């Protein structure tokens, strides 16, 4: 009887689905490098990245790592400065341990370093690099970030269609990323029937925007659009009302950060943006990620935590595909083969082999309400805009 029970249990075990468990990774790590801001004006983004990285690495290694070896990373501080990102690129390509590089944060910093990665044959995964030309740097340059060519029309939808801006003022960060984003936004806004009455650039280290805002006020717009990061966006918001501007504000998704609210306080109340990730989404993969992130860090994740988490999962998928002894070229080749990589942001991440960008565009409209990011209610967007005017 015991023999028959054993055979029955063995048969059931063979029929059972394979569970996603394996022994924790051990041995010599498989390394990836990160170039990004840990100090300086954009340091918060680096901190957000690191939280996402650490959770993802923990998950990957808990499931067996890369062919049984643990995944690990080296994070070098570039301050998102193109001059420093170039030096770090040279450091990473000379470090034979590094199988793939993630970063930098800003497109200008990443694009300055791209020629080094391309010449050396080391994949640069620019997971927050939305400049349309970023992946044109070569076949070792990939990005799971939605291009500004797709993102800015979504911002135009929010500003013109949802908020009802007809005469738009644009303030943009005067970098290659900001100017390119401005050009795409202006074209998209005009195609949607709006008039751009003024577009003013500002420098990354600028602190006093009042003279610019006076010119914006005098152009008499009915809405203001910020193409900014969270530090400069919060500064601008803090000075807008001082010159008599009371118009509603929409901002690019790069302001979506808890720091934007922390720095801007009451001044950012009522500002709209859009994003590809929001922790209150009902999708199962989002709920699972939020639960695990909250358990590890005691707070809600934001988009940059999710982008970093996804970037590690994508890098791990490519490293697994490349094989235990795969060289850097094998990692590059793997990006053409990986499919349906589990992704918090996209559900499943897939790449266009021609553009080397992730396929699919998502947009969730948000507003700062009662000192927190909240889902913008579609039926109340145009009403809120009219009230502000």
N, C-alpha and C positions, 0 to 999 in steps of 0.2 A: 504493500500500500504506500509506503514511504517513497518507493522507487517511482510509482505512478504519479504521486504528487510532485515529485521533483521534475519529471518529464513535462507535466502540465504547466508548471511554473516557468520552466525553460522555454516552452513554446510561446507562452504569453509574453515573455521578455523579448523574444525575437520579433513578435508582432507589434510591440509597443513602439511609439514614435521615439526617435532619438531626442533626448533632452539637451538643451543648450548649456551643458555644463562640462567643464574639463578641469584638469588639475591646474592650480595657479602656475603662472609662468615662472621659470627659474633660469639661471645661467646668465651668460653675457647679454646685456641689453641690446636691443635694436634702437638706434638713436635717430631722433629728428631734431632739427634746429629751429629756433624761433627768433626772428628779428622783430622787435616791437618796443613800444614805449613803456618803460617801468618808472621813469622819472620824467619831469618836464610837464608841459601843458596838457599832454594827452595821457598822462600816467594812469588815469582811471581806466582807460580802455585796456591797458596792459594787465591791470589787476582783474578786470572782468574776464579777459582771455584766460589768465592763469587758473581762475576758478573753474572755467569750462574745461580746460586742458586736464586738470587734475582729476576731475570726475570721470572724464572719458578714458584717461589712462588707467584709472582704477578699474573701470568696467572692462576694458580690453584685456588687461592682465588677469582679471578674475575669471575670464573665459579662455585662458590659455595663452594669451599674448600673441606673438608673431611666430607661429610654428613652435610653440613651447617656450620661446624666449620672451622676457619682459620688454615692453615698450617703455622708452624713457626719452626725456628731452632736455636740451640745453636752451635756456631763454637768455638772450643777450639784449641789453638795453640800447636801443637806437634813438630814443626820444622821438621817434618817427621823423628823424632828420635825414634827408637824402645823403648828406655827407657822411653820416655815421652808418647808414644802411649799406653803403658801398663797401666800407671797411669790413663790416660784419659778413657781407657776402663773400668777400675774399677769404675771411677766416673760416667760414663754413665749407667752402669748396675745397680748402686745403686740409680739412679735418676728415679723414677717410672714414671715420665712424658714421658720419652724418649721411643718411640715406635719402632724406627729403627735407626741404625747408618750408616753414610756414611763416607768412608775413611778407612785407611789413604792414603796419596799420594803414597809413595813408597811401593813396595811389602814387603820388610823387616820390615818396621814399621807396616804394617797391619798384617802380619803373626805373629809377636811377640804378638799382642793383640788378635788374633783370638781365642786362647783357652779360654780366659776370656769371650768373647761374646758367644762362643759355650756352655760353662758350664752354663752360666746364662740364655741362651735361648733368646738372643737379636740378631736380624738379623744384620749382618755386610755386607753392600753393598759396596764392594771395586771396585769402578767404574773406577779406573785407575790402578788396580792391575793385571798385565799381567803375573806374574809368574805362570807357569803351575801348581804348587802345591797349589796355594792360596786357591782354593775352596775345596781342599781335607781336609780342616780343620774341616769340619762337615756340617750338614744339615742346619745350620743357616748362612753359609758363601756363599754368592752369588756375582756374578760379571757380569756387562755388558761390561767388557773390553775384547778385543780379546786376547787370550793367546799368549805368546811368541812362543809357539809351532806352532802357525799359523802365527804370525807376522814376525818372523825372516826368514822363507822361502820366504816371500814376499820381504824382504830386500835383500835376496840372488838373487831373480829374478831381482831386480833393478840393483844390483852391477854386477852380472855375465852376465845375459842375455841382459839387456838393455845397460849398460855402458861398457860391454865387458871386465871386469876385469878377467884376467887369473891367475895372481899371486897376492894374496890378503894379505894385512897387516890388522890386527884387533887390535884396542885399545879399551879396555873395562873397565868399572867401576867395581872395584874389590869388589863387594857386591854379595850376593846370587843371586839377580836379574841379575846383569851383567854377572856373571859366567855362569848362566843357559842360558842366551841369547846368550852368546858366543858359548856355546856348540851346541845349536840348529843351529846357523848361520853357524858355521864351517861345520857341517854335511851337511847342505843344500847346501852350496857353493861347497863342494866336489862332492855332487851328481849331480851338474850342470856342472861339468867338470873343476872347478877352483882348484888351489892349494893355501892353506893358508901357506904363507912362514914365518909368524911370528904372534904371538898373545900375546900382552903385557897388563897386568892389571895395574891399577893405583888406588890410594886411594881417597876416596871422598873429602878429604881436601887438596889434592895435588895441587900445583900451578905451579911448574916448570917441564915441560915435556920434556925438551930438550935432556937429556941423553937417555930417552926412544925413542924419535924421531930419534936420531942418530942411534940407533939399528934398527929401522924401515927402515931408509934410506939405511943402509948397507945390509938389506935383499933384496933390489932391487925389491920392488913390483911394479905392474903397477896400483894399486889402493889402497886406504886406506878406511877402514870402521870403523866408530866410533859407539860404543855402549855406549851412554852417555846421560846425561841430558843437558839442554841448557847451564847452567853456565860452566860446565867443557868442554863441546863440543866447546864452543866459545873460551875458554882459549887455548885449544889444537890447534884450527884453527889459532889462533894468533901467535903460535910458529912454525907451520909446515914449513913455507917458510924460516924461519931463519936458518934451518939446511940443506937447499938445497932440500927439498922435493917439487916437482912440480906436483906430481901425482893428479888425480882427487879424490874427497872425496865423499863418501856416508855415511849417518848417520841414526841411528834408529829414528823412528817417535817421540821419546821423546824429540828431539831437536826442534820440530816444535812449535815455539813460537816467537812472536815479539821481546822478550828479546834476543833471540839468535842473531838476526841481530843487535839489539841495542848494545849488548856487543861485538860482533865480528866485526862489521863494515865491512870494505873492506875485511877483512881476510876470511869472510864466503861467499863472493861472489862466485857463481858457485857450492856451496855444494848442493848435492841432498839428499832428504829424501822421505819417503812416509807416508801417513796418511789416516785415515778413513773419515776425514771431511776436506772440503775446502770451503770457503764462495762463491767461484765463480761457484760451482756446479749448474747446471740448474734445479735440482729437486725442485718441488714446496715447500716442507717442509723446504728446505734449504733457498730458497728465502724469505719465510715468516719469518723464524727465523732471518736471516741477517737483514731484514728490521726493525723488532721490536728491535733487539739488537742495531742497529745503531741509531734508534730513541731515545732509552733510554740512551745510553752511548756516542754517537757521534763518534764511531769508529767501525771497522770491528771485528767480533768475530773470534776466532781461535778454534782449536780442543778442548782445555781444557775448554773453555767456553761452547762448545756444549756438551762435556761429562758431565759436571756438570748440565747443563739444563736437559739433558736426565735422569740423575740419580734421580733428584727430581720428574720428571714425572713418572718414574718407581716406586719410593717409594710411591708417591701419589696413583698410581693405586693399589698397594698392600694394602695400608691403607684403600682405599675405599672398596676393595674386602673383607677385614677383618671385615668390619662393624663398626658402630659407637661405639660399646662397645667391640670391639675385643681386646684381650690381645696380648702379644708379640708372643705367639704360633700361634694365628690366623693370625698374619702378616706373619710368616714363612710359614704357610699353604697356604696363598694367593699367594705366589710366584710360587707354583705349578699349580695355576689356571689361573693367568693373561695371556692374549693372545693379540698379535697385539697391544702392547702399542705404541701410536704415538711417534716416535723417529726422531730427526733431523739427527742423524748419520746413522741409519739403515732403516729409513722409518717406519718400524714397528718392535718393539723389542719383541722377543720371547726367552724363556730360554729352554735349554736342562735339563730335570729333573734329569738326572744322573750326569752331570758335574756341574750343577748349573751355567753355563755360557751362555751368549747370543749366539744365533745361527746366523751364517753368518759372512763372512770375506770380508772386502773391502780394496782396496788399490788405492790411488791416488798419482801419482809420482809428486813431487814438486822440484823446484830448486830456489836458491836465485839469482834473476836477477834484476840488477839495484837497489839494496837495498831493495827489496821486495820479498816475497814468490810468486812464479808464477807456473802455470802448466808447467811441463816439457813436451816438444813436443817429442813424441815417435820417430819420424824419425830423430831427431837431437841428441839423447842421445849418441849413439855410436860414432858419429862424434865429439861431444864435448869432449868425453873421449879421443879419439885419438889425438885431438888437444892439450889437456892439457899435454899429455905425450910427 
